[in-house]
Amino acid sequence: MSFSDSISLVTGGAGFIGSHIVDKLLETGAEVNVIDNLSNGNLSNLENANNSSKFNFNQANLDDSVLKKN
Ligand SMILES: NC(=O)c1ccc[n+]([C@@H]2O[C@H](COP(=O)([O-])OP(=O)(O)OC[C@H]3O[C@@H](n4cnc5c(N)ncnc54)[C@H](O)[C@@H]3O)[C@@H](O)[C@H]2O)c1
């Protein structure tokens, strides 16, 4: 399956499960955006992803202020 024209968002992407999802999405060609507050995740889980120009990391807490519509 190709996601080459897709833009994805992985919440908790620096965690155990999330980082594997990130790597798989990048393998399919998707642009991958991660939001993680690093409360339990680690940037070392994203070392491979960091080499991709299609990867963006945002350190933020997923709370109501992030999800609230303007
Ligand atoms: N080698 C292994 O087999 C191994 C290693 C690690 C974990 N595990 C297992 O994996 C499971 C946990 O994996 P997981 O990926 O669900 O958990 P995780 O804690 O690894 O990932 C959750 C991610 O969400 C982030 N996060 C949490 N609250 C947030 C918030 N409010 N806003 C933004 N980011 C937030 C954390 O920083 C973390 O990166 C457990 O069952 C654990 O035992 C197995």
The ligand as an SDF file (V2000), in Angstrom:
LIG
                    3D

 44 48  0  0  0  0  0  0  0  0999 V2000
   10.8500   -4.0450   24.1980 N   0  0  0  0  0  0  0  0  0  0  0  0
    9.5540   -4.1700   24.5320 C   0  0  0  0  0  0  0  0  0  0  0  0
    8.9490   -5.2140   24.3550 O   0  0  0  0  0  0  0  0  0  0  0  0
    8.8310   -2.9990   25.0900 C   0  0  0  0  0  0  0  0  0  0  0  0
    9.4900   -1.7890   25.2650 C   0  0  0  0  0  0  0  0  0  0  0  0
    8.7530   -0.6940   25.7430 C   0  0  0  0  0  0  0  0  0  0  0  0
    7.3940   -0.8540   26.0590 C   0  0  0  0  0  0  0  0  0  0  0  0
    6.7940   -2.0580   25.8900 N   0  0  0  0  0  0  0  0  0  0  0  0
    5.3620   -2.2340   26.1550 C   0  0  0  0  0  0  0  0  0  0  0  0
    4.6640   -1.3840   25.2740 O   0  0  0  0  0  0  0  0  0  0  0  0
    3.5190   -0.8530   25.9560 C   0  0  0  0  0  0  0  0  0  0  0  0
    3.5960    0.6520   26.0120 C   0  0  0  0  0  0  0  0  0  0  0  0
    3.8020    1.1570   24.7300 O   0  0  0  0  0  0  0  0  0  0  0  0
    3.0850    2.4880   24.3020 P   0  0  0  0  0  0  0  0  0  0  0  0
    3.6900    2.8640   22.9900 O   0  0  0  0  0  0  0  0  0  0  0  0
    1.6120    2.3260   24.4240 O   0  0  0  0  0  0  0  0  0  0  0  0
    3.4780    3.5090   25.4670 O   0  0  0  0  0  0  0  0  0  0  0  0
    4.6680    4.5390   25.5090 P   0  0  0  0  0  0  0  0  0  0  0  0
    4.6470    5.1580   26.8730 O   0  0  0  0  0  0  0  0  0  0  0  0
    5.9310    3.9600   25.0300 O   0  0  0  0  0  0  0  0  0  0  0  0
    4.2030    5.6340   24.4340 O   0  0  0  0  0  0  0  0  0  0  0  0
    3.2570    6.6170   24.7130 C   0  0  0  0  0  0  0  0  0  0  0  0
    3.8160    7.9360   24.2030 C   0  0  0  0  0  0  0  0  0  0  0  0
    2.8310    8.9390   24.3930 O   0  0  0  0  0  0  0  0  0  0  0  0
    3.4570   10.0890   24.9260 C   0  0  0  0  0  0  0  0  0  0  0  0
    2.4140   10.8130   25.6690 N   0  0  0  0  0  0  0  0  0  0  0  0
    1.7550   10.3860   26.7820 C   0  0  0  0  0  0  0  0  0  0  0  0
    0.8430   11.3220   27.1650 N   0  0  0  0  0  0  0  0  0  0  0  0
    0.9290   12.3420   26.2680 C   0  0  0  0  0  0  0  0  0  0  0  0
    0.2610   13.5910   26.1390 C   0  0  0  0  0  0  0  0  0  0  0  0
   -0.6920   14.0050   27.0000 N   0  0  0  0  0  0  0  0  0  0  0  0
    0.6040   14.4120   25.1140 N   0  0  0  0  0  0  0  0  0  0  0  0
    1.5900   14.0300   24.2330 C   0  0  0  0  0  0  0  0  0  0  0  0
    2.2560   12.8580   24.3130 N   0  0  0  0  0  0  0  0  0  0  0  0
    1.9310   12.0150   25.3120 C   0  0  0  0  0  0  0  0  0  0  0  0
    4.5930    9.5740   25.7790 C   0  0  0  0  0  0  0  0  0  0  0  0
    5.6230   10.5250   25.9620 O   0  0  0  0  0  0  0  0  0  0  0  0
    5.0590    8.3680   24.9560 C   0  0  0  0  0  0  0  0  0  0  0  0
    6.0500    8.7320   24.0250 O   0  0  0  0  0  0  0  0  0  0  0  0
    3.5220   -1.4480   27.3390 C   0  0  0  0  0  0  0  0  0  0  0  0
    2.6880   -2.5740   27.3330 O   0  0  0  0  0  0  0  0  0  0  0  0
    4.9880   -1.8460   27.5420 C   0  0  0  0  0  0  0  0  0  0  0  0
    5.1180   -2.8900   28.4560 O   0  0  0  0  0  0  0  0  0  0  0  0
    7.4840   -3.1260   25.3990 C   0  0  0  0  0  0  0  0  0  0  0  0
  1  2  1  0
  2  3  2  0
  2  4  1  0
  4  5  1  0
  4 44  2  0
  5  6  2  0
  6  7  1  0
  7  8  2  0
  8  9  1  0
  8 44  1  0
  9 10  1  0
  9 42  1  0
 10 11  1  0
 11 12  1  0
 11 40  1  0
 12 13  1  0
 13 14  1  0
 14 15  2  0
 14 16  1  0
 14 17  1  0
 17 18  1  0
 18 19  2  0
 18 20  1  0
 18 21  1  0
 21 22  1  0
 22 23  1  0
 23 24  1  0
 23 38  1  0
 24 25  1  0
 25 26  1  0
 25 36  1  0
 26 27  1  0
 26 35  1  0
 27 28  2  0
 28 29  1  0
 29 30  1  0
 29 35  2  0
 30 31  1  0
 30 32  2  0
 32 33  1  0
 33 34  2  0
 34 35  1  0
 36 37  1  0
 36 38  1  0
 38 39  1  0
 40 41  1  0
 40 42  1  0
 42 43  1  0
M  CHG  2   8   1  16  -1
M  END
$$$$
